[in-house]
Amino acid sequence: MALPDAHAQSVAGCLAALGSGPDGLSAAEAARRLGEHGPNRLAEVRGRGMAARFLVQFDNVLVYVLLGASVVTGAMGHWIDTGVILAVVLANAVIGFVQEGKAEAAMAAIRGLLAPRAAVLRDGRRVTVAGAHLVPGDIVLLEPGDRVPADLRVTVARGLFAQEAILTGESVPVEKSARAVAADALLGDRSCMLWSGTLVTQGTAHGVVVATGHATEVGRIGGLLAGVETLSTPLVAQMDHFARWLSFLILLASALLLAFGYFVGHHDFSEMFMAVVGVAVAAIPEGLPAVMTITLAIGVQAMARRNAIVRHLPAIEAIGSVSVICTDKTGTLTRNEMMVVAVETPEGSFEVAGEGYAPEGRVAPEGDLTRLARAAALCNDAAIGRKGGHWTVEGDPMEGALLAFAGKVAGRVEGARLDVVPFDSRHRFMAVLSEGPDGRLTHVKGAPERVLRMCSGIDAHDWHHRAEALARQGLRVLALAERSEPGARIEEATLEGSLTFLGLVGLIDPPRPEAVAAVSECRAAGIRVKMITGDHAGTAAAIARQIGLEHPDRVLTGAELDKLDDAELANLVTSVDVFARTSPEDKLRLVAALQARGLSVAMTGDGVNDAPALKRADAGIAMGRKGSEAAKEAADLVLADDNFATIAAAVREGRTVYDNLRKVISFELPTNAGEALTVVLALLAGLALPITAVQILWVNLITGITLGLALAFEPTEPGTMARAPRRRDAPILSGALVWHVVLVASLFLAAVFGIFAYAIDRGHSLALARTMAMNMLVVLEVFHLFFIRNIHGTSLTWTAVRGTPVVWAVVVAITAAQLAVTYLPPLQTILGTEAVPLRDGFLIVAIGAAFFALVEIEKQMRLGLNGRLGRSTPPVDQP
């Protein structure tokens, strides 16, 4: 029985269609309809239990590889290695379980918006019922401060205003009336409708329930949210795909190698099988998932220090990779506080500066605005005050802005109120009679076109043009006037043509100063900022100009978007930066259209209407202070300070984390390839293994995780915010990374076989030669760590050599461990090692330094070549 077109019907027609009347429903009919329609609440969505949410953390191919590696090491009797690998798997699962919230929490937050109690007419009498018991056709009675309990068609309105920012993004309360509107009117323009979850800020009303529960606008958004596909971040998706193929390749290559050694090389099967296991363990980057998770967890702490709270670990990588930020306007780019910024009086034009509702600021040029300020302060029902060091308003935000303006001009304004004519949509003005130092005065404020008709001695046509000019700047315009009042009451009939016009005031929800700088920084980083708001097109364009969007004057409205199919929208979306009067479906379509163009999208917002798009975006960012619970639960990141500038800081931290993740990948793959190729080449050539399977396990144990973990603590590289965002489809195995893997693996192969051959040639035992080869691997990996720390610049600087405390702590620990297994007899027995002569030890370190010099020279040649060609320089891990 919900009426989706109730806004286009007359009051009588709407009541008739719902089978109701001015006295509401009978108790019996209400009970019958409750049974038919169900309670006025959103359906509970059963989520996964805690055990299932924990087990799903193991559903990752690289985790399967880790578990497989633990089985192999267990079968070989290396229980320490098995315990370490299983501990890494468990830590990975625990971190993911703790960080990720329940997916159904957003729906629960929306359910909390429904009012718990409501005043209704039943059998012609006013009664209070549970909000869940409302049914279509009920007549609901509303007063200031009430939360609207269901979608209502207004039947009676007296000075009614409602705050709808959670649905439309509009900064100020909107006027409501019982008059029907056009059938194709957008949600924000349906002035005869009150939406579930919004607030009545002024006036009283009767409204007939036209939709309850999931049929309400809030319920519909909840349905959108439940149906939105949550996208994986680019790196997570690529790593999953890469891990599947890498695992398959390693297993296939190991099987072929086993067959070759047994059938062609005629090696003992047991000996050959253990060698192949060594190859598989060497090739599999078993430390990679753990180090990636730990890197993300470190990023969580870094972002928390920047007031960006991460709810899902992969979101850190996502925010660092975004190429477009789709931002809501109200409360995100703006302060969500109205402020008088422009004044037009018969004496001239004035600009007003200040912050929010603070009665402090500058008016330029100087002039006498005392009478205008007095009218603004006395014809007012709001109050402003300081709470927790911040100026706030009680009442209508526009009236709060007028009080702040009056404070800037005249300080404290006093006057005893004697009579008032409240604002009403029929006469569109408010009048107050006050007695003060200048006697009794009636002050009037209201819509310019109405107040101007009440004034005498002015050029009304000229003032209409001035009001329209302010409105075109995106300002809300009010007119103020006054007259002397001899009596004790206001006679409305005598106001016409008797007022003295004082001036016009233009109000706006101003942009945050820090948002302007943040938008500029994002643009410098190659990130497009797009405003998607439910507010009017003029207001959106004005804010877009002030914050510095690229194309502020080209605005598309929700009505225009509805006329575009998905292909047309995808072609247009990159050239438009301001979208106004949008619905939740519009925001979803815009995010999806940008993603269809291969762009990584961040969506910011604070309202319920933003929740579906926040969930769909690659990185959903909600406001922590003023944001709705639905928005917070749907988002990946929550800004604790509601500051758009924090987004730029989060992008910088995200890029740093992403760089460090790529460094880990660029470190792990070449070193593992080098280890595996060393064994493979020896087996294929029928040579003695230069390093045994147990020694490879030892090297992986002390370097695979520790050295990679050191990269997780790397600081932000210079120029991080000057680089363009990575492409969404940029592959992990870029051409530069493949070349780096081939180069480093070849150098590893040459160095390990070279030192092994050198040792055999000098008459050293096979055990000593293998010990030297094992130490050669470790030294090469340490030097490779210092090279890979600076993928975007040179490693030959004092800062690069100095490193970080974590890097040197890891290097010292690994050096101590290698000296222990090389020179301590108990460990020599376990790993089959012998003491390395001091001269040979220096030779191993010298070869490591030569390796570092070779890869650094190659990088400098690449830097110079790209510089001469005028291209940005790709690091070893970038296309």
N, C-alpha and C positions, 0 to 999 in steps of 0.2 A: 504493500500500500504506500511505499515511499513515493514522493512526488519529485522527480528530478527537475521538472520544469515549474516548480511552485513559484519561483520568482517572477514568472511571466503571467501568472494568474492573479485575478483580483482577490481580495480577501474573501468575498462571498463565494467566489468560484472555488477557491482553495478549501474552504471549510466544507463546501458541498461535496467536493471530490473525496474528502477524507471522512465524510459521514459524521461531521462534528458541528458544533455551533458555538456562539459566544459564551455559553455556560459550561462548555466542556463536555466530557463524556460521563455517562453514569458509571457507578462503581462496577456494576455487573458487566457492562460493555468493555470497560478497561481490563477487567480480569480475563474476558474472552480474548481480547486482542493480545494480551500478554502471552497467553497460551499459543496463539497463532504466530506471533512475530518473535517470541522469545525475549529474554531480558535485554535491557539497553546496556550491553557491554560487549567488548570484543572477545572473540573466542580464544580460549587458552590454547597455546601451541605447545605440545609436549616435546620437550627437548631431550637430547641424549643425557643419560646418566653420567655421573662423575667417572665411573669405571670406563664407559665407552669413550668419553672425551679424552681420558688418559691413554687408552689403547690406540686411538686414532693418531696419536703423536708418533707412533712407530710406522705409520703407513707412508714410507718414503723409500725409494729405491736405494739411495745411499745408506740408509739405515739397514736395509736388507743386506747390503754388501758388508757393512760392519758386522752384522750378526753372522754372516757367512765366514768372515775372516776370523771371528771368535771361535767358530766350530773348527776351522782348520788349525788354528794355533792350539786349541784344546786337544785335537787329535794328535798333534805333534808333541804334546806334553808340556807345552810352554804356558803354564797356568797363570803366570804373572801377566803375560801379554793378553791372555784371555780375559783376566780380571780387569785390566786397564780398558780394553775395548768395550766390555760390557758396562763399565762405569761411565764411559763416554756416552754410550747409547742411553743409559738411564738419565744422565744429566741433561741430555738433549730433550728427552721426553718431559722431564720435570719442568724445565724452563719454559717450554712451549705450553704446557698445561697451566702453569701459573700465570703467564702473560696473557693468554687468550681468554676473553670473557665468553659468556653464553651468547649464542647467536640469537636466541629468542628474547634477550633482554630489551631490545628496542621495542618489540611488540608490548612487553610488559610496561614500559615507560609510557607508551601511547595509551594503554588501557587506564593508566593513572590519571589521564586528563579528564575523564568523565566525572561529572559532579556527583558526589555521594548522595545529596538530598536535593529535592526540587519542590517549589510551591506550585500547585496546580489547582484548577477548578474541577471538582468532581460533583456531579448533581447540583451545580450552581454554587457550591460552597468551596471556600479556599481550604485546602488541606496540604500537608507536607508529606511527600512520599519519598521512598528511596529512588535515587536516580536510575537504578537498574529496572524499576517498575514502570518507567515511562513508556507509552505506546503511541504510535501515529494517531493523531486526532486529539491528543491531550492539549489543553490550554495551559501554558506555563506562564507564571507571573515572575517578572524579573525586576530587580532593583540594583542601584550602584554597588559594585563589588561582587556581584553574583557571577559565578562561572556558568556559562550556558551549558545545560545538561544534554542537549540533543540538537539536531538541526531543526531550526524553527523558521516558519514564515511569520514575519511580524504582522500582527493584526491591529494593535494599538501601540503608538509610540508617543512619548512625551519627552522631548529634549534628549533623545536616545543616542548615545555614542558607545561604540564597542572597540576594544583593542584586539586587532586581528593579526598582529605581527607574526605569530607562530604559524599562520597559514599563508598570509599574503606578503609578508616582509615590509608592510607599510609602517612607517615610523610612528605615526600619530593615530589616536582613535578616530574611527570613521563614523560619520553621521548615518543613522538608520531611520527609516520611515516605513509606513505601510503601503506606499505606492509601488505598484508593479513596475518592473523594468523589462527591457527587451529580452526576448527569448535567447538571443545569442550573446548576452552580456557575460563578460568574464567574471570569474569568481570574486575578484576584488571590487567589481562594480555592481554586485547584486546587493543594493542598499536595503532591500526589504528582507534580507535573510540574516539570521544569526546562526553562527556555526558552533557546533559542539566543541568545547574546550577553550573557546575565546572568553573574554571578560567584558562585562558591562562596566564602563567607567563613569557614565553620567546618564541621568534620566531613568525613566521607568518604561516598562513595556509589557504587553501581552503577546504571546506568540503561540501558534499552533504547531505541534510536533509533526514534521513531515518525514523524518528519517531517524532511526535509532540504530545503535550498535554498529555492525559492520557496514550498514547502508549509509552512515553519515560520512561527511567529507573526511573527518579524521580516520574513520574506519576504512574508507577507500584508500587513504594513504598507507594505512597499516597493511592492507592487502597488497599494495604496490611493493611495500618493503619486504613482505614475506616472499614475493615472487621475484625479487631482484637477484640476479646471479652475482655472486661474489667472485670477482676476478682474482686470479693469482697474479702476483707481481712478476714483472718480466724476468728477473734473475732467478726467482724460485722456479718458475715454469721452465726456464731454459736449463737450470741445473737438474731438474727432474728428468727432462728429455735427454740431456747429455749423459746423466748417470745410467739410464737404461741402456743406451747404446754402448757406453764405455764398458759396462758390466758384461754385456753380450760379447763385445769384441775381445775382452780379456779372457773370458771363458773359452771362446772359440779358439783363440790363439794358443791358449794353454793346452787344449785338447789336441790340436794339430802338432804342437811341439812334443807332447807326450808320445803321440803316435810315431812321429819322426824319430825320436830318440830310441824308442823300443824296437820298431820294425826296420829302420834304416841304419841307425847307429849301433843297434844290438847292445844297448846299455841294459843293466839290470833294472827290472821294472820298479822295484821298491826304491832304488836309488834315483831313478829317473822321475818317479812320482814326487819324491820329496823336493827334487830340484825344480820341478814345474810348480809345485806349491810355493816355493820361494819366488819364482817369477811372478805368480799371481799376486802374492802379498806385496811384492815390490811395486807392481803396476797399479794396484788398487790404492787410490788416495783415501785410505780409511780414516785419516784424521780430518778430512775436509768438512764433512757435515758438522762435526763438533766445533771446529774452529770457526766455521761460518756462524753457527748458533751463538757461540761465545762473542764473536765480533758484533753481532746484532745486539746481544745483551749489554755489551759495553756501550753501544750506541744509545740504548735506552737510558742509561745513567747520564750520558752526556746531554741528551735532549731534555731530560728532566731538569738539569741545571739551567736549561734555556727556557723553562716553563712550558715545554711541549711534552705532554704525558703520552707515552706510547701504549696502546692497548693490544696491538698485535705485532710481533717481532718483524715480520717481513715488511711492515709499513715503513720501516726506517729506510730500507733500500728503495722502496717505491717513492717516497717523498724526495729522495735525492736524485731520482731519475725523471721527475715530472718535467714536461715541456709546456704544459698549460695549467694555470690555476683558475678554476671557475669559482668565483667568490660571490657570496651573497653581499648585499649592500648594508642593510640595517644591522647595526651592532658589530659588523665585521670590518668594513671599510669606514663606517661612520660610528659615531659615539652612541647612537641610539638615545640621543638627548637633543631636544629642539633648542635652537638658539636664534635670537634676532641678529641678523647680519646686515640688513639694509633698512634705511628709513627715508621716506620721502615726505617732506613737509612743504608748506607754502614758502618757507625760508630757504629751501634747498634740499640737496641729497646728502645723506650721511652713511658712512660705513661703521659698523659696530664690531669690535674684536673682543675676544674673551674665550673662556673654556666652559662648556656645559652650563650648568645652572648657577655657577658662581657669580655673585653680583659684583664682579670686578672685571674691568676691561676698559678699553679706550674707544672713544667715539671721535671720528675724524670726518670733516674738519670740525673745529670747535663751534658750538652754537647752543642756543637756548632751547633745549628740548624738555624743559621741566614740566610744562603742561601735558605734553604727550606722555611722559614718564608717569605722571600722577594718574592719568587716565588708565594707563596700562596696569598700574598697581592696584587701583581701587575697583576697577571693573574686572574683578578677578575672584575666583573661588579656590585657587590653589594655594599651596604653601611650600616654601623651599627652606631647607635647613641642612646643616652639616652633620653627616653620619659617618663615623669612622674616617674622618679626614677628607670625605668626598661630599660635595654638594648634591643633594637629591631633591626630588619633587614629590609632593603628595597631591595627587589630583591630575588634571589634564596637563600633558607635557607642554602644550603651546602656552597655557596660562603660566606655567612655571618659567618658561622662557621670557614672558613679558615681565614677570617679577624680577628676574635677573637683569633684564634691560633697565627697568626702573631703578634698581640698585646702582647700576653703573652710572646713571645720569644724575639721580637726585638723592641717592642714599635711602634712608628709611622714609617711607611715605606714610603719613597718618591720616586717618579719617574714620569717623563713626558711621557705619552703614545704617541708613534709615529705611530704605526700601530697595527692592530688586525686581527686575523683570528677567526671569531666567531665559537662557537661550532656548529657542524653539525652532524647529525646522520650518515652521510656517512663516515666521517673521524674520528669521536668520540674523538676529542680533541679541545682545545682552545689554541691559541697562541697570546701573546702580546709582542710587541717590546717597550721597555721603555728606557729612558735615565736617569741615576741617578749618584750618587757619584762614582760608579764602572764602568762607561761607559755605552755603549749600550749593552743591554742584551735582548735576546728573551727567555721568559719563557713559558713553555708548561704545561698544566694539562689536564688529561683526563682518559679514561679507562685504567687500567694497561696493559692489553694485547696489546693495541694500542701504548701507550707511550713507553713501553719496546722495541718494534720493531724499534723505532726511535732513540734508544740510542746505544752507542758503549762502549766497554770496560767493560761489565758486564756479569754475568752469568744469562741470561734471564730465564733459566729453574728454577734456585733457587728462583729468584724473583717471578716467577709465583706461586711457592709453598707458598711463604710468603703471597702473595696477597690472595690466596685461604684460608690460615689459618685465616687471618683476616676476610674474608667473612663468614667463618663457625662460627665465633663468633657473627654473626648478624650485622657486620659493613658494611657500604657503603665505598668502597675503591677507592681512586684516586691516580694516580701517577703524580709526578712533575719532570720536567727536565728543563735545560737551556743551552744556548750557547751564546758566544759573537757574536755580529751582527755588521759588519762594515757598512752595507748599511742603507738606510732610510726606507726600506720596508722589509717585510717578504716574502721570496721566498719559498712557500710551497714545491716545488719540491726538494729543497736543505735540508729540515729538516730531511729526512730519513737517519738514521745512523749517524747523526752529533751531537746529543744531549748528554749532560752530565747528567746522572741520579742522581737525588737528593734524592728521597725516596718515600715511600708510606705513606699516611695518612688514618686512619680508623675513620669514622664518625658514630655517632649514635644519635638518639633522646633519651637522657638519662632519666632514671627513676627519679622521684621526690624523694629527700631524705626522705621527710616526708611520702611518699607512702610506702617505705620499712617498716617503723615503724608501719604504719597503717595496712599493711597486716599482720605483726607479731601479732599485737593486735587482729585482727579479728580471726586469727588462734587460738590464746589462748582462745578466746571466743567460740570456737567450730564452727566457720563459715568458710566454704571452699571458697576460692577466685579462680575464673576461668577467664582466659583471653580469650576474643572472639574478634578477630581483622581481618580486611581485609588485613593486611600487610603480608609480606613473612614469611614462617615458621621459617627460620633461625633467622630473627630479633625478632620474637615473642618469640622463645625459649631463646634467649640471654637476653631479658628483663625479662622473667619469672625467670631465674636464679638469676638475680641481685636483684629482689624484693622479692625473697624467696617463690615462689609458691611451693606447695608440690611435684608436679611431673612436673618439668619444661622441661624435655627432651622428654617427650612423647607428640607429636604434631599431631593433626588431622586436615587435610585441608578440605576445602569446597568440593573438588572433592571426597574425601574419605567419607565425610558425605552423599553425594548424593547416594552412593552405599548401605547405610544402611537403612533398613526400620525402622519404628517408634519403634517397639519392640526391635530391635537390638540396636538402639540409646539409648533407655531408660536403657538398661543393661550396656552400655559402658560409659554413660555420667558421672557417678559418679567417674570413675577411671581415667579420663583425665582432665587436668586442663588448657591446652593450645589448642586453636582452631584458625587456621590461614586461610587466604584467604577465609573468610566466606562472604556469601551474606546475605541480609536482611532476606530471607527465612530461611537460616541456623540458624541465631540468634533466630528467632521465634521458630524453631523446638527445639533448645537446651533449651530455657526457658521452653517450653511446656514439654519436656522430663524430665527435673528436677522436674517440678511440678507434673508430673505423678508418680514420685517416692515419693510423699508426702512431698517434700521439699518446703519451702517458699523462693522465689527467688527475689533478688534485681538485677536490671540491670542498669549499669551506661553507659553513652555515651554522645557524643556531636554532632555527625553527623546526617544528614538526614537519613542515612542508619540505624541508631540506633532506630529511632522513633517507628516502629512497635513493636519491642521487649520491648522498654520502656513502651509502653502502655499495653502489655500483662503481664509483670512481676507483681509480688505482690507489689513491690515498684520500680517504675522507677525513676532514679536519673540522672538529666542532669547537665552539666556544665554551669554555669551562664555567665562566661566571654567569652569563646571561643565557647560555644555551639551554634548550629543553633537554630533558633526560632522554627523549627519543633520539635526538640528534647525537648526543654523547655516546649512546649505546650503539648506534649505527656506524659511528666513525672509527677510524684507525688511530687517529691522534686527537687529543684534546688539549686546547691551549689554556693553560691555567690562568693566564692574565688577559684573555680575550683581546689580545693585541695582534693585529695583522702583521706587525713587524716581526713577531715571533716566528711567522711562517718562513721569512727569509732566513732567519737563524736556523730553523729546522731544515731548510733546504741545504744550507751549508753543512750542517752536521750530517745530513743524509748523504750528501755527496762524499763527505769524508769517509763515512761508513762504507759506502759503495766502492770508493777507491780502495779501501783496505780489504774489502771482500775480493775485489779483482786482483789485488796484490797477492792475497792468499792463493787464489786459483793459479795465478801466473807463477807462483813459487812452487806449488805442489805438483802441477802437471809435468814440468820439465824434469824436476828432480826424480819423480817416480819413474818417468820414462827412461831416464839415464840409468837408474838402478836396474830396471827390468831388462833393458837392452844389453847391459853388461853380462847378465846371466844367459840371455838368449843367444848372444853371439858366441859365447864359450861353448854352449851346448851344440849349436849348429856346426861349429868348427871342430868339434871333438876335442876341445882343449879342457884343461883343468879349470874348475870354477874359480875365478879370482876372489869370490866372496861367497860364503856359504849361506844357506837359507836362514839359519839361526842368527848369523851376523846381519843379514838384511832386516830381520825382525827387530834386532837391537837398534839398528840405525833408524828404522821407522819409529820405534818407540821413543827414542830420545830427541829426534829431529822433526818427525812428521807433524806432531801436535805443538811441541814447544816453540820451534822457530816460526811456524804459522801463527801461533798465538801471539807472538811478539808483534806481528804485523797488525793485529787487532787494536793495538794501542797507539798506532801511528797518528801524529797530529795532522791537522789540515795543511795540505801543500799550498804554497803561494799560487795565486791565480785560479783557485778552485772556482770562485764565483764569476770568473771571466770566461770560462769554457761554456760552449753550447751544450745543452742537455744531450745525453746519449739517445740514439734512436730506439724506439720501442722494439723494433725487430733486429737490433744489432746482435749478432751471434756471439756466443761465448768463444767459440773457436774462430776468431777473426784471423785474417791473413797474417797480421803482425804477430799474434799469439802463436799460430802454427809455426811461423818462422822461428820464433823465440824457442819453442819446444824443440824443434829440430836442431837449432844451433847449440842450445845448452846440453841437450841429450848427447849430441855428437862430441862436445867438449868433455862431458863427463866420461863418455866411453873411452875417448883417447887418453884422458888423464888416468883413469883407473887401470886400463890395460897397460898403459905406459909404465906406471909405477910397479904394477905386478910383474911385467916383463923385466923391468930394471932389477927388481929384487931377485928374481930367478937367475938373471944373468950374473949377479954378484955372488951367487952361490948361497943365498939365504934359503932357509927351509920353506916348504910350502905353507906352513902355518904362519911364519913371519911375513911371507909375501901377501897372504890373505889379510893379515893384520894391517899391513901398510895400505892395502887396497881399501879396507874398511875405513881407516882413518882418512884416506884420500877423499872418500865419499862425504864424510862428515865435514871436512875442511871446505870442500867445494860448496856444500849447502850453506855453510856459514857465510862465505864470501858472496854467494848468490843472494842471501838475505839482504846484505848491505847494498847490493845492486838494485834489487827489486823495491827497496824502500822509497826510491825516488823515480817513479815511472814517468813523471811528467817533466823532469828536469835532470840536471847533472847530479851524479853521486860524488863528484870530486870537489866537495866543499867541506869546510870545517864543520858546518852544521850537520851535514850528512855523516861525516866520520864520527862526530860526537855521539850521534844516535840518541836514543832515549834510555832512561834507567831500565825499562823492561828489556830492551834489546841486549844491553850489556849484562844484565842479570842472567838472561837465557844463555848468552854466549859463555859466560863464566861457568854456569852449571853444566853445559854440554862439554866444555873443555875438561872440567873436573871428572865427569863421568867417563869420558874417553881415556883420560890418563889412568883412571881406576881399572877399566877393563883391559887396558894394555899392559899395565905394570903390576897389578895385584894378583898373586898366584891363584887364590880361590876363583876369581872371576875369569882368569886365563883358562882354567879348567872347564868352566861352563861354556865359554864362547870359542874355545880353541885358539886363543891368541898367544902371541909371544911379545916380549919387550922389544920395542923399536929403538935402534941406535939413535943417539941425539942428532947425528949428521943427517940421517935419513928423515928424521922428524922435521928438521929445518927445510929439507928438500920438498917435503909434502906441503908445508906452509907456503913455500916459494911458488910451487905450481898453482896453488890456490890463488895467490896474488896475481899470477900471470893470467889465470882464467878470468879474474875480475877485470883486469886491464883490457882483455880482448872483448868482453861483452860490453864494457863501457865505451870503448872506441867505436864499436859497431853502433851503439845508441847515438853517440855524438855525430857520426856520419849521417845517420838517419835524420837527426835533428837539423843538421846543416842542409841536407838535401831538401827536406820539406820547407825549410825557411827560404831557400832560394827559389823554390817553386811557388812560394806564396800560399802554401797550404798550412792549416793548423796541423800540428805534429801529433800523430797518434802514438800513444804509449804502446808498450809491448802487448797490452791487453785490449787495445781499442782498434776498431776498423779504420 
